[in-house]
Amino acid sequence: MSKQINVALIGNPNTGKTSVFNALTGLNQKVGNYPGITVEKKEGVCKLPRGVKAHIIDLPGTYSLNASSLDENVVIELLLNQNDKDFPDIAVVVTDVENLKRNLLLFTQIKDLQIPTLLVINMADRMSYKGISLDIEHLEEQLHTKIALISTRKNEGIDKLKQLITNYKDISVKACLDIKSIDTNYFENLHKAFPNQLLYKLWLVITQDVNFGKTSRNDFDAVSDFKTKSSADLKRLQQKETIKRYQYINNVLKAGQTIDASKAKDLRSKLDRVLTHKFWGYVIFFFILLTIFQAIYDWASVPMDLIDSAFASLSEWTKNMLPPGAFTNLISEGIIPGLGGIVIFIPQIAFLFLFIAVLEESGYMSRVVFLMDRIMRRFGLSGKSVVPLISGTACAIPAIMATRNIESWKERLITILVTPFTTCSARLPVYLIIISLVIPEGRFFGLGYQALTLMLLYLLGFGTAVLSAYILNKVLKIKSKSFFVIEMPNYKLPLFKNVALTVIEKTKAFVFGAGKIILAISIILWFLASYGPGEAFNNAEEIIRTEYASEHLDEAEIQKKIASHKLEHSYIGITGRAIEPSIRPLGYDWKIGIAIVSSFAAREVFVGTLATIYSVGNDDEETIKNRMAAETNPTLGGPLFTFASGISLLLFYAFAMQCMSTLAIVKRETNSWKWPVLQLIIMTVFAYIVALIAFQFLK
């Protein structure tokens, strides 16, 4: 039986921690949330030498153990709680060779917790480029640790890293700093009051308002010597601790690190001057967006057509091969079309995640955040609000979670409320199918009309979010002040492995997350569409044959009329007819109404719902797009999906809050039902009015 050890992967943001995590775990990883809080938890498994298996936790990025946000608190509380099932046997601190001095502050703090701490110096391939040389033996001796000098880009040093993790018991737990040197009298008294506890752990409990073991802040308040320390005194001691740590780090690096400035080739500053320029920075970003949306259409068209045809053929094959009956109809008319309605969009969603991953890996996304800060401030937001707004293009739920690093409550609340306007990947299937139906395939200066429409919808969502933020900033009477600080990482070529893992994980999460909902809804919808009450449904064949007896229709036409009549008088048809008067002014029929209502569970369900409804009783092998294109408007005649009704539908989904999961997260983050209810009402009413005006004007 192999032994399993817990490994905590810790480091400053932008040190390549995720690359190290991917190099160790590969595809053996999963993403979830820490119990009870909305902070992302990444964990994976790595096989080490001598049959040892490592359970690796990729902790949130943090600059020090002086926490200022919830995700940084996660790091501290895990390192202090030895009873936690994830408490590390070894802490692996990942540093960047170019920012070693700053990164070592966190390393020395973790080291002083007497946890075996391994130092990983990443991006070793940049040492010659930057004129950096290191004396590893000297650094190991002075820092009382073992060092793995690695390059995840060139896959160098990973085997040595695994070996060092395996031999973690050989790593010294000697402290880097004598914490008593900060204030001898204070810490001597602290030691006397709690003789069985590690002093540095006690110090973190006092300053960070976190608990460990059976000791909490209340225990300190009971000791008279500690009541005299005000928060200002504690802050002063924290600053003194930081100064002493940097003095220690400077002495270590004086002999352990040499930087030849004459060899450093600095391309970064030249690129920054262009990419963050007050004018050209925005122009470049705009053209990058144009390229992305054009590529999403051009590159994905072939695999999408293949998937669409494959599901239509599979549905037909299932109907022909399995014995006739309700179960066969459920599979061929309910489950297969429903799932096909989501699988068809995998290529385009995968390409979107691919481009986002490349922009993040290259270091360009941080420049975009810096650029957008100039605009955000005018609308009552800080640059930090851009991170949730941009990450909202994947999903509003983690984007809203990401607002936890915004210190100002007002800015955070506004960001939470406006983020759902950003076009998420769940809207993408709706946009793509409607655009393909109502926007022609022509080109303008080499750019397709459909790609331009998609980009305009993304810009419309972002613009509405920013405008809404401006209005909320004026309306909400909450006083707050914050500062925007962001670190610009070095530019680097994206690692293929990191990008591939990101695309696979994000696409898998989207497909399986949506797939479960769509599968359940497809089965319910099929049942509601396949059965109905009363004589109108049960005697459909007799009614239709009598009604059209004089028209001498062939059998295929008769069967289509019977299927249409049954659908109209089914449970779902009756429900749809009930809500149709309220949506008819928008250019929609009852089938679209059902799709809108069911997609409140998840926006992407819209296409799967229509695919299921249109497949019920349909024996023809047709793709989803063809079925939708063939629909006629029962009131006006002609195609149902016209330019007017299509634009109306696109605008409705651009602005409506069609996601109950997002509402649940907003409630959890604001700790009140007031804000999600207001969000739902205002966004839905606004979407209805805009869609109504658009259809009435364009028809």
N, C-alpha and C positions, 0 to 999 in steps of 0.2 A: 504493500500500500504506500503510495507516494505521499510525501509530506506537503502541506500547503502553507505558505507564508503570506502575510498581508504586506503589500508594498504601497506606500503613499507617494504619489508623484506630485511634487510641489515646486512652484517657481513663480517668478514675476511674469506678468503678461508679456507676450512677444519674445519669449526665450526659446521657443521651439518645443515647448512641453508636449503639445499635441503630436508633433512629429515623433518624439521619443515614445509616447504612448502607442502610436500606430506601429512604430518599428518593433515594439515588444509584443503587442497583442494581435496585430493584423486584423483579421475579421472576427476574432474571438472577443468581441466587445459589445456592450449594450449601453443605452442611454436611458436614464429615468430621472426621477426627482428624489431628493432626500426626504425621508418620511416627515410629513407635516409641513414642509416648506417648499416653495416653488423655486428651488435652486437646482440647476441641472447636475446630475450625478453620472459621470462616465466611469465605467469599470470594465475590466477585461481580464483575460487569463493568458499567462505566458508560461511555456515549458522551459525550465531551467536545467542546467547540468545535474547529474546524479539523481534523476527522477524527481526533482523538486518542482512543484507547481506554484506559481506566484499569482495571487489575486491582486491585481493592480487597480488602484483607485486614482483617477486623474482629478485632483482637487482643483477648485476654482483658483484662478490666478490671483496672487496677492503680493504686495510690495514688502509687507512686514507683518509681524504678529500684533501690531497696533491697529486693530480692525476699525474700519470706518464704514463698512457696508455689511449686509447680511451674508453675502457669499464669502467674505473674508472671515466672518464669525464661524462659518462652517469649518474652515481649516483649523482654527484655534480649538474649537470644542472637540473635534476629533482627536487632536494631538494631546488634549488634556484628559480625555476620558478613557482610561485603561479598560473599562468594562464594556466599551463599544465593541461590537463584533468585528468592526473594520479597523480597530486600533492597529497602527502599523508595527510590524516587527522591525521594519527598516523604512526610513524616510529617504527618498531620492530627490535631492534638490537640483533642478535643472537651471543652469545659468548660460548666459550668452557670452562668448569669449570677448566681445567688444564692449560689454557693460559689466564686466566681472566685479568691479569695485562695488557698484550699487547692488548687484544681485547677492553678494556675500553677506549683506546685512541680514537678510532673511535666513541664510544658511547658519550664521552664528546664533541666531535666536532659537532655531529649531535644535541645534546642537546642544544648547544649554538646557534643554528639556530631558537630557540624558537618554534620548532615543538614538540608536545606531543611525548615523546620518551620512549618506554617501553623496559626494559632490560630482555632478555631471557637468562638464564644460562642453557645451554644444557649439556647432558651427565652426569646428576646427579648420575646415577647408578655407575659411576667410582669414586665417592668421597671417599667411604670407602676403595676401592682398592688402592687409591693414598694417603690416610691419610689426606684428605681435609675436613675441616668443615667451614661452612659459617654462619655469623650472618646476616640473611636476613633483619631484622628490621633496624639494624645499616646501612647496605648498602643502603637500600631504603631512609633512612633519609639523609645520606651524599650525595647521588647521585641525590636526589630530583626526584625520580621516583618510579614506581612500578616494582617488580621483579617477574618473573615466573620461578621457578626452575623446569625444566622438564627433562624427559628422553624419547626421541623418540623411543629408542630401546624397553623400557618396556611400552610405551604409557602412561606415567605418567605425570601429570601436564598440559595436553593439554586442558582439560575443564577449568582449572583456567586461562590459557592463553587466551582462547576465551572470558572468562568473563572480563578479564582486557582490552582486545581490545574493547569490547562493551562499557566499562566505560572509554574510553580514555580521556574524558573531565575532569576526576578527576585527571589526571596526571599533575604535576607541569611543567611549562615551564621555570623555573628559570635556569639561566646559571650556568655551572660548573666553568668556568674561566672568570675572568674580563679581557677582551682582552686589555684594556688600560694599564694593568700592564706590558705588554711587552715593550712598549715605550710610556709613558704618553703623551709627547709633540706631537708626530706624530699622535696618535689616537685622541687627543683632537682637533687638526686641521682638521682631517678627519671628525669628528663629526660636527664641525662648518660648513664645506663645504657642508655636506649632512645631515642636522639635522633630516630629516624624514626617514632615512634609518637605518636598524640594522647594528651596527658596524662590527659584525663578518661576515655578508654577504658581506659588502663592502671589507673586508680584503680578502675573498675568490675570489672576482672578480678581485682584484688587483694582487693576486699571482697566480691564476689558469688560467687566460686568458679565462674566461667564462663570460657570460652575465646573468643578471637577471633584469626583469622589463624593465624600460627605462634607466637604468644606464649601461654604458659600460666603457671599459678602456679608450676610447677617452675622456670621461667626466673627468677622473682623470688627463689625460695629459694636459687638459686645465687649471688645477689648478696648479699654479707655485710651491706651497709647495711640490707637489708629484713628480715633475720632478727631484728633487735632489736625490731621492732614486734610486740607481742603483740595478741591479738584484742581485748583491752580498749582498747589504744591506738587500734586501727583503728576501734572502735565510737565512741570519743571524737571522732575526726576526722570520722566520719560525722555525728555530732550537730552538730559545729561547722559542717560543710557545710550542713546543714539550716537552722541558725540564720542563716547568712549569706545563704542563698537567700531566706528569709522577710524578712530586712531589705531585700534588693533588691526583693522583690515589694511590700512595704509602701510603699517610696519611689515605686514606679511607680504604685500605686493611689491614693496620697495626692492626686495631681492628676488621675488618669485615671478615678477612680470616685467618685461622690457618692451617698450613701444618705440619703434623707429618712425617718427612722424614723416620723414622724407620718403618712406616707402609707401605710405598710405595713399591710395588712389581714391579720391572722393568724387564719385559720380552722383552720389545721392543729392548733394546740395544743388547740382546743376539740374537734375530732374525735378526737384522740389520747386525750383524757381519757375518752371514751366507748368507743372501739374497743379500747383496751388496758386497760380497767378490769378489776380482779381478778375481778369476777363478770359484769358485763354484756358484757365482751369475749368471754367464752366462749359466752354465750347468743346473741349476735349471730352469731358464727362458726357455731354449730350451726344456726341458722335459715337462714343463707346456704347451708350444705351441703344442708339439706332442700330448699330452693328449686331448687338445681342439679339434684339427682337427680330431683325431680318433673318439671322441665322436660325433662330428658333423655328421659323416657318420653313425656310429652305431645307435645312438638314433633316427635319423631322417628318416631312411630307411622305416620303417613301415608306418608312416603317409604320407610320400611322395608317396609311392605306392598306398595308399588308395585315395589320392587326384587325382593322375594321372588317375586311373581307374574311379573315380567318374566323372571327366570332360569328359572322353571319352564316358561314359554311358549317361551323360547329353546331349552331342552333338547328340548321336544316338537317344535318346528319343525325343529330340526336333524335329529332322528331321522326325521321324515317326508320332508324335502326331499333329504337326502343318500342315496346308494345304500346298501342294507343291507350290513353288514360290520363287521369289528373296528374300523376307523378311525372309522366313524360312532359306534359304541358308545363308543369312547374319548372322543370329544368330548362326546356327549350324556349319558353316564352317569358319566364321570370328570372331565373338565376343567371343563365348565360348572357342574355342581353343586358341585364343590370350590371354584371361585372365587366362586360365589354365596354359599357359606358364610362368606366374609369380606366381600364387597362389601355384603351386607345390613346390616352394622354400621357402615358409614361415617357415616350420619347421627348416631348416638348418640356415636360416638367423636369426630366433628367438634364436636358440641355440648360434650362434656367439655373438649376442648382450647380451645374458645371461652371457656368460663367461666374456666378456669385463666389464659388469656392476659389476660382482662379484669382479673382479680384482681391479676396481676403488673403490668400496665400502670398500673393505678390507684394503685399504691403500697401496697395493702392487704396483699399477701402478706408484706411485711416485718414488718407488725404482727402477723400470725399467727405468724411465726417468733419474734418477741419474746414473744408470749403463751405459746407452747409451751415456751419456755426454762424458765419457772417449773416446769413439770411434768417436763421432761426431766432436770433436775438431780437430782431425787429418784430417778431410775432409772439413774444412772451415765452420763448423756449430757449434752452441752452443747447450747445452742440451735442451734449450727451443724449438729448431727445432724438437725435438723428439715428442713433444706433437701433433703438426699437422700431423707428419708422422704416428704416431700410430692412431690418431683419423681418419686419412684417410682410415683406414680399414672399417669404416662405410660409409663415403662419403667424396669426395675430396672438396666439396663446403664449409661445415662448417670448414673443416681442414684448408683450405686456409684463411678463416676468422680468424681462431685462431692464425695466424701469426702476428696479430696486437699487441700482447704483446712482440714481439721481437724488441728491441730498435734499433739495427743496421739495416739500410736500406739494406745493402749488404746481410746480413744473411737472412733477411726477404724475399728479392727478390729471392734469391737462393732457399729458402724453398718453396716459391710459385711455382716456376718453376719445382721443382722435385717432389712435393707431388703427382701429378697425377700418378706417377709410382707405388705408393703404391696401393696394391690390395684393391679396395673398394667393398662394398656389391653389387654394380651393376654388377661387373664382376663375382660375385659368381654364378649366374644362368648359365652363359656361361661356366665357368670352370666345374661346377658340371655335366652338361649334356654331355659335350665332354669327360670328364674323365670317366663317366659311360659307354660311348660307346667304348673307345679305350684303357683303362687301365684295365687289368684283376683284378678279385676280390680276388686274393691270399693274403697271409700275410707274413711278414718278421719280425721275433721275436715278433709275436703277433700284429704287426702294419700293417694295410691294405695298399696295394700298392696305392689304390686310395687316402687314407688319406695322405700318404707320398707325393704323387704328388701334392695334394692341398697345403700342407705346403711348399713344394719346390717352388711353384708359388708365395706364399706370401713372402718367403725369397728372391726370385729372384727380385720381385718388390721392396722390401725394399733395397736390395743390389744395384740395378740399380739406385735408387734414391740417395743413398749415393755416389756412384761412379760419377754420374752426378754432384752432388754438388761439388765434388773435382775438376772436370774439370771446372765447372763454376767459382769456387773460383780462379782458375789460370787465366781464360780468362777475367773475369769481372774486370776492373781496377777501383774499388770503394774502397776508404779507409774507414775503420771502425774498431771500437773496442768495445767489449761488455763483460759483466760479467754474469756468470750463477749463479742464486740464486734460490733455491727451498726449500720449507718447507716440511719436512717429517711428514705427519700426523701419529697419533697413529694407531696401528693395531686394527681392530675391526671386529667382525663377521658381515657380510653383513646383512642389514635389508631386510627381505623377501619382504616387501611392496615396498621399494625403488627399489629393483631389478626388481620386477614384473612390476612396473609402467614404468621403463626405457625400459624394453623389449617391453611392449605394445605400448608405445609412438613411439619408434624407428621403430618397425616393421610396425606399422600403417602408419607412415610417408613414409616408403619405399614402402609399398604396394599401398597406395593411390596416392603417388607421381608418381610412375611408372605406376600404373593402368590407370590413366587418359591419359598418353601418349600412352600406349599400346592399350587402347580402341580406341583412335582416329586413330592410325596407322593401327590397325587391320581392321577397317572399310574401310580405304583408300586402303589397300593392297587387301582386299577381292574384292573390286570393280575392281581394276586393274587386278586382277587375274581371275575374272569371266567374263570379257568382253574384246573384242579385235577388231581390225580393219580388214577389208578385208575378202576375201573368205576363206582363210585358217582357220580362227576361226569360221565363221558363218556356213560353210559347213563341220565342223569337222566330224560329224557322217557319212556322205556320203563318205568322203575321206577315213576314217578308214575302213569302211565296204567293200569298193572297194579294198583297199590295201591288206586286210587280208582275202578276200573272199575264197582263195584257201587253207587257213590253217585250216579251220573248227574249229575256237576257240569258246568256250562256251560264253554265253551272258555276264557273269561276266568279263571275260578277255577282251571282246570287249569294255565294258563300261570303264574299266581301261585305255585301249588304247585311247579311245575318250577323257577321262578326261586329260590324259597326253598331248595329242595333243593340246587340247584347252588351257591348261596352258602354253605350249611352245609358242603358237601364240597369247597369251593375251598381254595386254599392259605391264604387269610386265615381261612377258617372253621376249618380244622384248627388253625391257630395260636391262634385265639381260644378254641377248645374246650380247648386245652392249659392256657391261663391262667385259664379260667373258674372252676375250683374255688377259687382264691385270692381272687377278687373277688365270688363269689356271696354271701358273708355281708354284703357291703356293699349288696346289692340290685341289682347290675349283671349284665348278660348279657355274652356273649363279644364282641358288637359294641361295647359301651361299653369293654370291656377293650382292644380293638384301638385305639379312639380315644384312650384314656389313654396307651397305649404310644407311639403315633405322635406324640402331642402333646408328648412330651419334646423333640422338635425345636423346637417353639414352641407355647405353650399354645393359641393361637387356632386351631391345626390341628384341635382336637377337633371343632368343628362341621363343618368341611370334610370331615373323615374320615367322620363319620356321614352327611353329605349324599351322599358318594360311595358308601358301602356300601349305603345305602337306595335309591340310584338304579339300582344294577346290576340289570338285567333287569326294571326297572319301566317299563311303557309308559304309565302314567297321568300326567296333568299334575297333580302335587301339589307343594305348597310343602314346604320342609324341616320347618317346624313341624308340618304335618299328618302327614308321614311318621313323625316321632318320636312324636307323640301316639298314632298307631295301633299302635305296637309293643306286644306283649304279653309278660308275664313268663313264661318257659318253665317256671319252677318253681312259682310261686304262682298263675299265671293272672292275668287282669285286666291293666290297663295297666302297662307297664314303668316309665314315668315317673310314679310316685306322689309324694305329699307326702314320704313317708319316703325313697324312693330319690333324689328330687330334692334334699332337704336334705343327704343323705349326700354326694351328688356335689358340691354347692356347697361343703360344708365340706372335702372332699378337695382341691378346687382352691384353696380359700382358704389352705391350709397346705402343700401339696406343692410341692417344688422341681421344677416341670415346665418347665425351660428350660435346655438345655445351653449356650446362649450366655452366660447369667448365670454359670454355673459356670466357664466359660472366663475371664470377666472377673475373677471372685473369685480365681482362680488367679494371674492376671496382677498384680492389685493387691496380693495378699499374698505373692507370689513363692513359693508353696508349694501342693502338692496336698493338704496336710493339712486345710486349712480348707474348701475346696469339697467334699471327700469327706465330712467330718463334717457339713457343711451338708446335703448330699444325703441321707445316711442318716437323720439326726435329723428333718429336715422330712418325709421320706416316711413314716417309721415313725409320727410324730406324726399326720400326716394320715390314715393308715390307721386308727389306733386311734380317733380322733375320729369319722371317717366310720362305722366299725363300730358304735360306741356309739350314734350318732345313728339309724342305720337300725334296729338291734335294739330301741331304745327306742320309736321312732315307728311301727314297722310294726304 
